[in-house]
Amino acid sequence: MMITILGPTACGKTALAVGLAENLVRNGMDAEIISADSRQVYRGMDIGTGKDLEEYTVNGKSIPYHLIDICEPGEKYNLFRYQQDFQKAYQEITERHATPILCGGTGLYIESVIKGYRLSPVAQNAELRTRLESLTLSELKDMLIELKRRNGSHMHNTTDVDTAQRAIRAIEIETYNLEHPTQLREMPAISGSVFGIDVDRTVRRERITSRLRHRLDNGMVDEIRRLITSGVNPDDLIYYGLEYKYVTEYVVGKLTFDEMFSQLEIAIHQFAKRQMTWFRGMERRGTHIHWIDGELPMPEKIAIITDNLAETL
């Protein structure tokens, strides 16, 4: 059985997942963590994605983790690849008779594996991309909305149209699905218990602002400068959104530091709100989430999970 821990950004998901894993190990059960974060897959993108790898060691015990640092910055990782990588990690963990703990805030990734989304890969369409390059972001958004209407799909969230690159990729996928019968790939649903960390909106906003200041004070700008110096195209970093979009625009001179901070702070608050909207949508679509007060002490949060798991066994 898999345990899932989800929640909005800055709510303490990783710390809880690692604390739970360490608790299970102390009680004679092996546990390993599978990340459900769409940006932590990239090597070298550490501060901006909040990997906090030091958190995976508790009381001198290292907790194994998966799907972090698995591809190069500049690559366009996607949901289909995540499903494949998740299945490989999940099978390896269960073959070791360890408990998999899925932890992250990318709701689409989480739902795709616990519900068993059926997807097929869509290759890049160079001719289509050439035709779309001259369109404005607003025009691309209108085109995407119309394609999704014709396909009977929906705009999952506004990150589809955060940048022209994202919008073009989304149009590419919708165009393919419209013109070709989608080859379905069977992906088994994963049973288990899902726990969400619920943090008061005001507290969440304070945490986000505090964490943003901490990251900027501790090397996030230098991290992005190093990525660009190493050969990563600034447009590729902007594609990843949030910290990588706004700090890159500051580094290349499009924004002042104050403009960057203000716009990024607002964007992260909006992102956290969208995350919660997705999780509430998961509940409407049939996923039962056990919500835990994020202000509780760590031992109490772990006890809530272990008591719940004991009741389900």
C-alpha positions as a Markdown table, in Angstrom:
| # | Residue | x | y | z |
|---|---|---|---|---|
| 1 | Met | 0.0 | 0.0 | 0.0 |
| 2 | Met | 1.3 | 3.4 | -0.9 |
| 3 | Ile | 1.0 | 6.5 | 1.4 |
| 4 | Thr | 0.6 | 9.8 | -0.3 |
| 5 | Ile | 1.4 | 13.2 | 1.3 |
| 6 | Leu | 0.3 | 16.3 | -0.6 |
| 7 | Gly | -0.2 | 19.9 | 0.1 |
| 8 | Pro | 0.5 | 23.4 | -1.2 |
| 9 | Thr | 4.0 | 24.9 | -1.4 |
| 10 | Ala | 5.8 | 25.8 | 1.8 |
| 11 | Cys | 3.5 | 23.5 | 4.0 |
| 12 | Gly | 6.2 | 21.1 | 5.1 |
| 13 | Lys | 5.4 | 18.1 | 3.0 |
| 14 | Thr | 9.0 | 16.8 | 2.7 |
| 15 | Ala | 9.7 | 17.0 | 6.4 |
| 16 | Leu | 6.5 | 15.1 | 7.2 |
| 17 | Ala | 7.2 | 12.4 | 4.6 |
| 18 | Val | 10.7 | 11.9 | 5.9 |
| 19 | Gly | 9.6 | 11.9 | 9.5 |
| 20 | Leu | 7.0 | 9.3 | 8.7 |
| 21 | Ala | 9.5 | 7.2 | 6.9 |
| 22 | Glu | 11.9 | 7.4 | 9.8 |
| 23 | Asn | 9.1 | 6.4 | 12.1 |
| 24 | Leu | 8.2 | 3.4 | 10.0 |
| 25 | Val | 11.9 | 2.3 | 9.9 |
| 26 | Arg | 12.2 | 2.5 | 13.7 |
| 27 | Asn | 9.2 | 0.2 | 13.9 |
| 28 | Gly | 10.7 | -2.4 | 11.6 |
| 29 | Met | 9.3 | -1.3 | 8.2 |
| 30 | Asp | 11.4 | 0.0 | 5.3 |
| 31 | Ala | 10.1 | 3.1 | 3.6 |
| 32 | Glu | 11.2 | 5.1 | 0.6 |
| 33 | Ile | 10.0 | 8.4 | -0.8 |
| 34 | Ile | 8.9 | 9.1 | -4.4 |
| 35 | Ser | 8.9 | 12.8 | -5.3 |
| 36 | Ala | 5.8 | 14.2 | -7.0 |
| 37 | Asp | 7.3 | 17.5 | -8.1 |
| 38 | Ser | 7.5 | 18.5 | -11.7 |
| 39 | Arg | 10.7 | 20.6 | -11.3 |
| 40 | Gln | 12.7 | 18.7 | -8.8 |
| 41 | Val | 13.5 | 16.2 | -11.5 |
| 42 | Tyr | 16.1 | 18.6 | -12.9 |
| 43 | Arg | 19.8 | 18.4 | -11.8 |
| 44 | Gly | 21.3 | 21.7 | -10.7 |
| 45 | Met | 17.9 | 23.3 | -10.1 |
| 46 | Asp | 18.1 | 22.9 | -6.3 |
| 47 | Ile | 17.3 | 26.1 | -4.4 |
| 48 | Gly | 14.5 | 27.3 | -6.7 |
| 49 | Thr | 12.7 | 24.0 | -6.6 |
| 50 | Gly | 13.2 | 23.6 | -2.8 |
| 51 | Lys | 14.8 | 20.1 | -2.9 |
| 52 | Asp | 16.2 | 20.5 | 0.6 |
| 53 | Leu | 18.0 | 17.2 | 0.3 |
| 54 | Glu | 19.4 | 17.5 | 3.8 |
| 55 | Glu | 15.9 | 16.9 | 5.0 |
| 56 | Tyr | 16.1 | 13.3 | 3.9 |
| 57 | Thr | 18.5 | 12.5 | 6.8 |
| 58 | Val | 16.9 | 12.1 | 10.2 |
| 59 | Asn | 18.8 | 11.1 | 13.4 |
| 60 | Gly | 21.7 | 10.0 | 11.2 |
| 61 | Lys | 19.4 | 7.8 | 9.1 |
| 62 | Ser | 19.2 | 8.5 | 5.3 |
| 63 | Ile | 15.8 | 7.9 | 3.8 |
| 64 | Pro | 16.0 | 6.8 | 0.1 |
| 65 | Tyr | 14.3 | 9.1 | -2.4 |
| 66 | His | 13.4 | 8.8 | -6.0 |
| 67 | Leu | 12.6 | 11.0 | -9.1 |
| 68 | Ile | 14.8 | 13.9 | -8.0 |
| 69 | Asp | 17.8 | 14.9 | -10.2 |
| 70 | Ile | 16.9 | 12.5 | -13.0 |
| 71 | Cys | 17.3 | 14.8 | -16.0 |
| 72 | Glu | 19.2 | 17.8 | -17.3 |
| 73 | Pro | 18.0 | 21.4 | -17.0 |
| 74 | Gly | 16.6 | 22.5 | -20.4 |
| 75 | Glu | 14.8 | 19.2 | -21.0 |
| 76 | Lys | 11.0 | 19.3 | -21.3 |
| 77 | Tyr | 10.0 | 16.7 | -18.8 |
| 78 | Asn | 6.3 | 15.7 | -19.0 |
| 79 | Leu | 3.5 | 13.8 | -17.4 |
| 80 | Phe | 3.9 | 10.7 | -19.6 |
| 81 | Arg | 7.6 | 10.4 | -18.6 |
| 82 | Tyr | 6.7 | 10.9 | -15.0 |
| 83 | Gln | 4.3 | 8.0 | -15.1 |
| 84 | Gln | 6.9 | 5.7 | -16.6 |
| 85 | Asp | 9.6 | 6.8 | -14.1 |
| 86 | Phe | 7.1 | 6.5 | -11.2 |
| 87 | Gln | 6.1 | 3.0 | -12.2 |
| 88 | Lys | 9.8 | 1.9 | -12.3 |
| 89 | Ala | 10.5 | 3.4 | -8.9 |
| 90 | Tyr | 7.3 | 2.0 | -7.4 |
| 91 | Gln | 8.0 | -1.5 | -8.6 |
| 92 | Glu | 11.6 | -1.4 | -7.3 |
| 93 | Ile | 10.4 | -0.2 | -3.9 |
| 94 | Thr | 7.7 | -2.8 | -3.5 |
| 95 | Glu | 10.0 | -5.6 | -4.7 |
| 96 | Arg | 12.2 | -4.6 | -1.7 |
| 97 | His | 9.1 | -5.0 | 0.5 |
| 98 | Ala | 9.4 | -1.3 | 1.5 |
| 99 | Thr | 6.5 | 1.1 | 1.8 |
| 100 | Pro | 6.4 | 3.8 | -0.9 |
| 101 | Ile | 5.6 | 7.3 | 0.2 |
| 102 | Leu | 4.5 | 9.6 | -2.6 |
| 103 | Cys | 5.2 | 13.2 | -1.6 |
| 104 | Gly | 4.8 | 16.4 | -3.5 |
| 105 | Gly | 2.6 | 19.3 | -4.6 |
| 106 | Thr | 2.2 | 18.6 | -8.3 |
| 107 | Gly | -1.5 | 17.5 | -8.2 |
| 108 | Leu | -1.6 | 16.4 | -11.8 |
| 109 | Tyr | 1.4 | 14.0 | -11.3 |
| 110 | Ile | -0.1 | 12.7 | -8.0 |
| 111 | Glu | -3.6 | 12.1 | -9.5 |
| 112 | Ser | -2.1 | 10.5 | -12.7 |
| 113 | Val | -0.5 | 7.7 | -10.7 |
| 114 | Ile | -3.1 | 7.1 | -8.0 |
| 115 | Lys | -5.9 | 7.1 | -10.6 |
| 116 | Gly | -4.0 | 5.4 | -13.4 |
| 117 | Tyr | -4.2 | 8.0 | -16.2 |
| 118 | Arg | -3.8 | 6.5 | -19.6 |
| 119 | Leu | -1.6 | 8.6 | -21.8 |
| 120 | Ser | 0.5 | 8.4 | -24.9 |
| 121 | Pro | 3.6 | 10.4 | -25.8 |
| 122 | Val | 3.3 | 13.2 | -28.4 |
| 123 | Ala | 6.3 | 14.1 | -30.4 |
| 124 | Gln | 7.2 | 17.7 | -31.3 |
| 125 | Asn | 5.6 | 19.0 | -34.5 |
| 126 | Ala | 8.2 | 21.3 | -36.1 |
| 127 | Glu | 5.8 | 22.6 | -38.9 |
| 128 | Leu | 3.1 | 23.4 | -36.3 |
| 129 | Arg | 5.6 | 25.1 | -34.0 |
| 130 | Thr | 6.9 | 27.3 | -36.9 |
| 131 | Arg | 3.3 | 28.4 | -37.6 |
| 132 | Leu | 2.6 | 29.2 | -34.0 |
| 133 | Glu | 5.8 | 31.2 | -33.3 |
| 134 | Ser | 4.4 | 34.4 | -34.6 |
| 135 | Leu | 1.3 | 34.4 | -32.5 |
| 136 | Thr | 0.9 | 36.3 | -29.3 |
| 137 | Leu | 0.3 | 34.5 | -26.0 |
| 138 | Ser | -3.3 | 35.7 | -26.0 |
| 139 | Glu | -3.8 | 34.3 | -29.5 |
| 140 | Leu | -2.2 | 31.0 | -28.4 |
| 141 | Lys | -4.4 | 30.8 | -25.3 |
| 142 | Asp | -7.6 | 31.3 | -27.4 |
| 143 | Met | -6.4 | 28.6 | -29.8 |
| 144 | Leu | -5.7 | 26.2 | -27.0 |
| 145 | Ile | -9.1 | 26.8 | -25.4 |
| 146 | Glu | -10.9 | 26.1 | -28.7 |
| 147 | Leu | -8.8 | 22.9 | -29.3 |
| 148 | Lys | -9.6 | 21.6 | -25.8 |
| 149 | Arg | -13.3 | 22.4 | -26.4 |
| 150 | Arg | -13.2 | 20.3 | -29.6 |
| 151 | Asn | -11.4 | 17.5 | -27.8 |
| 152 | Gly | -13.7 | 17.5 | -24.9 |
| 153 | Ser | -10.9 | 18.2 | -22.5 |
| 154 | His | -10.4 | 21.1 | -20.0 |
| 155 | Met | -7.9 | 23.7 | -19.0 |
| 156 | His | -6.3 | 22.0 | -16.0 |
| 157 | Asn | -4.7 | 25.2 | -14.8 |
| 158 | Thr | -3.2 | 28.4 | -16.0 |
| 159 | Thr | 0.3 | 27.0 | -16.2 |
| 160 | Asp | -0.7 | 25.7 | -19.6 |
| 161 | Val | -0.4 | 29.3 | -20.8 |
| 162 | Asp | 2.2 | 30.8 | -18.4 |
| 163 | Thr | 4.5 | 31.3 | -21.4 |
| 164 | Ala | 4.3 | 31.0 | -25.2 |
| 165 | Gln | 6.5 | 27.8 | -25.0 |
| 166 | Arg | 4.0 | 26.1 | -22.7 |
| 167 | Ala | 1.1 | 27.2 | -24.7 |
| 168 | Ile | 2.6 | 25.9 | -28.0 |
| 169 | Arg | 3.4 | 22.6 | -26.4 |
| 170 | Ala | -0.2 | 22.3 | -25.1 |
| 171 | Ile | -1.5 | 23.2 | -28.5 |
| 172 | Glu | 0.8 | 20.6 | -30.0 |
| 173 | Ile | -0.6 | 17.9 | -27.8 |
| 174 | Glu | -4.2 | 18.9 | -28.3 |
| 175 | Thr | -3.7 | 19.1 | -32.1 |
| 176 | Tyr | -2.2 | 15.6 | -32.1 |
| 177 | Asn | -5.1 | 14.2 | -30.1 |
| 178 | Leu | -7.6 | 15.8 | -32.4 |
| 179 | Glu | -6.0 | 14.5 | -35.6 |
| 180 | His | -5.0 | 11.0 | -34.3 |
| 181 | Pro | -6.9 | 8.4 | -32.3 |
| 182 | Thr | -5.0 | 8.5 | -29.0 |
| 183 | Gln | -3.1 | 5.3 | -28.3 |
| 184 | Leu | -4.0 | 4.5 | -24.7 |
| 185 | Arg | -1.3 | 3.1 | -22.4 |
| 186 | Glu | -2.7 | 1.1 | -19.6 |
| 187 | Met | -1.4 | 2.4 | -16.2 |
| 188 | Pro | -2.6 | 0.6 | -13.1 |
| 189 | Ala | -4.2 | 2.7 | -10.4 |
| 190 | Ile | -2.3 | 2.6 | -7.1 |
| 191 | Ser | -4.3 | 1.9 | -4.0 |
| 192 | Gly | -3.4 | 3.5 | -0.6 |
| 193 | Ser | -4.1 | 6.4 | 1.8 |
| 194 | Val | -3.8 | 10.0 | 0.9 |
| 195 | Phe | -3.0 | 12.7 | 3.5 |
| 196 | Gly | -3.0 | 16.4 | 2.9 |
| 197 | Ile | -1.4 | 19.2 | 4.9 |
| 198 | Asp | -3.8 | 22.0 | 5.6 |
| 199 | Val | -2.3 | 25.3 | 6.4 |
| 200 | Asp | -4.2 | 28.5 | 7.2 |
| 201 | Arg | -4.1 | 30.9 | 4.2 |
| 202 | Thr | -2.5 | 33.7 | 6.3 |
| 203 | Val | 0.1 | 31.3 | 7.7 |
| 204 | Arg | 0.8 | 29.9 | 4.2 |
| 205 | Arg | 1.4 | 33.4 | 2.8 |
| 206 | Glu | 3.8 | 34.3 | 5.6 |
| 207 | Arg | 5.7 | 31.0 | 5.1 |
| 208 | Ile | 5.9 | 31.6 | 1.3 |
| 209 | Thr | 7.3 | 35.2 | 1.7 |
| 210 | Ser | 9.8 | 34.1 | 4.4 |
| 211 | Arg | 11.0 | 31.1 | 2.3 |
| 212 | Leu | 11.4 | 33.3 | -0.8 |
| 213 | Arg | 13.5 | 35.8 | 1.2 |
| 214 | His | 15.6 | 32.9 | 2.5 |
| 215 | Arg | 16.2 | 31.4 | -0.9 |
| 216 | Leu | 17.2 | 34.7 | -2.4 |
| 217 | Asp | 19.6 | 35.4 | 0.5 |
| 218 | Asn | 21.1 | 31.9 | 0.1 |
| 219 | Gly | 22.1 | 31.7 | -3.5 |
| 220 | Met | 19.1 | 31.3 | -5.7 |
| 221 | Val | 20.2 | 34.1 | -8.0 |
| 222 | Asp | 23.7 | 32.6 | -8.2 |
| 223 | Glu | 22.2 | 29.2 | -9.0 |
| 224 | Ile | 20.4 | 30.6 | -12.0 |
| 225 | Arg | 23.5 | 32.5 | -13.2 |
| 226 | Arg | 25.4 | 29.2 | -13.0 |
| 227 | Leu | 22.8 | 27.4 | -15.0 |
| 228 | Ile | 22.9 | 30.1 | -17.7 |
| 229 | Thr | 26.7 | 30.1 | -17.7 |
| 230 | Ser | 26.7 | 26.3 | -18.1 |
| 231 | Gly | 24.8 | 26.7 | -21.3 |
| 232 | Val | 21.1 | 26.5 | -20.3 |
| 233 | Asn | 19.1 | 28.9 | -22.5 |
| 234 | Pro | 17.4 | 31.6 | -20.4 |
| 235 | Asp | 14.2 | 30.9 | -22.3 |
| 236 | Asp | 14.3 | 27.3 | -21.1 |
| 237 | Leu | 14.6 | 28.4 | -17.5 |
| 238 | Ile | 11.7 | 30.9 | -18.0 |
| 239 | Tyr | 9.6 | 27.9 | -19.3 |
| 240 | Tyr | 9.8 | 26.3 | -15.8 |
| 241 | Gly | 7.9 | 29.2 | -14.3 |
| 242 | Leu | 7.9 | 30.7 | -10.8 |
| 243 | Glu | 11.4 | 31.2 | -9.3 |
| 244 | Tyr | 13.1 | 30.3 | -12.6 |
| 245 | Lys | 10.9 | 32.6 | -14.7 |
| 246 | Tyr | 11.2 | 35.7 | -12.6 |
| 247 | Val | 14.7 | 35.4 | -11.3 |
| 248 | Thr | 16.0 | 34.6 | -14.8 |
| 249 | Glu | 14.2 | 37.8 | -16.0 |
| 250 | Tyr | 16.0 | 39.7 | -13.3 |
| 251 | Val | 19.4 | 38.1 | -14.2 |
| 252 | Val | 19.0 | 39.0 | -17.9 |
| 253 | Gly | 17.9 | 42.6 | -17.0 |
| 254 | Lys | 14.2 | 42.4 | -17.8 |
| 255 | Leu | 13.2 | 43.1 | -14.2 |
| 256 | Thr | 14.7 | 45.1 | -11.3 |
| 257 | Phe | 15.3 | 43.1 | -8.1 |
| 258 | Asp | 12.2 | 44.7 | -6.4 |
| 259 | Glu | 10.0 | 44.0 | -9.5 |
| 260 | Met | 11.2 | 40.4 | -9.5 |
| 261 | Phe | 10.6 | 39.9 | -5.8 |
| 262 | Ser | 7.1 | 41.5 | -5.9 |
| 263 | Gln | 6.0 | 39.7 | -9.1 |
| 264 | Leu | 7.4 | 36.3 | -7.9 |
| 265 | Glu | 5.8 | 36.6 | -4.5 |
| 266 | Ile | 2.4 | 37.2 | -6.0 |
| 267 | Ala | 3.0 | 34.3 | -8.5 |
| 268 | Ile | 3.9 | 31.8 | -5.7 |
| 269 | His | 0.8 | 32.8 | -3.7 |
| 270 | Gln | -1.4 | 32.3 | -6.8 |
| 271 | Phe | 0.3 | 29.0 | -7.4 |
| 272 | Ala | -0.4 | 27.8 | -3.9 |
| 273 | Lys | -4.0 | 28.7 | -4.4 |
| 274 | Arg | -4.2 | 26.7 | -7.6 |
| 275 | Gln | -2.6 | 23.7 | -5.9 |
| 276 | Met | -5.4 | 23.8 | -3.3 |
| 277 | Thr | -8.0 | 24.1 | -6.0 |
| 278 | Trp | -6.5 | 21.0 | -7.7 |
| 279 | Phe | -6.6 | 19.0 | -4.5 |
| 280 | Arg | -10.2 | 20.0 | -3.8 |
| 281 | Gly | -10.9 | 18.9 | -7.3 |
| 282 | Met | -9.3 | 15.5 | -6.6 |
| 283 | Glu | -11.7 | 15.1 | -3.7 |
| 284 | Arg | -14.7 | 15.8 | -6.0 |
| 285 | Arg | -13.3 | 13.3 | -8.5 |
| 286 | Gly | -13.4 | 10.6 | -5.8 |
| 287 | Thr | -10.0 | 10.7 | -4.0 |
| 288 | His | -10.4 | 10.8 | -0.2 |
| 289 | Ile | -7.9 | 13.0 | 1.4 |
| 290 | His | -7.3 | 12.9 | 5.1 |
| 291 | Trp | -6.5 | 16.6 | 6.0 |
| 292 | Ile | -4.0 | 17.3 | 8.8 |
| 293 | Asp | -3.5 | 20.6 | 10.5 |
| 294 | Gly | -0.1 | 21.8 | 9.3 |
| 295 | Glu | 0.4 | 23.7 | 12.6 |
| 296 | Leu | 0.4 | 20.6 | 14.7 |
| 297 | Pro | 3.8 | 19.4 | 16.1 |
| 298 | Met | 5.5 | 16.8 | 13.9 |
| 299 | Pro | 5.0 | 13.9 | 16.3 |
| 300 | Glu | 1.3 | 14.6 | 16.3 |
| 301 | Lys | 1.1 | 14.7 | 12.5 |
| 302 | Ile | 3.0 | 11.4 | 12.3 |
| 303 | Ala | 0.8 | 9.8 | 14.9 |
| 304 | Ile | -2.4 | 10.8 | 13.0 |
| 305 | Ile | -1.1 | 9.1 | 9.9 |
| 306 | Thr | 0.1 | 5.9 | 11.7 |
| 307 | Asp | -3.1 | 5.6 | 13.7 |
| 308 | Asn | -5.1 | 6.0 | 10.5 |
| 309 | Leu | -3.0 | 3.4 | 8.7 |
| 310 | Ala | -3.4 | 1.0 | 11.6 |
| 311 | Glu | -7.1 | 1.3 | 11.3 |
| 312 | Thr | -7.1 | 0.4 | 7.6 |
| 313 | Leu | -4.9 | -2.7 | 7.9 |
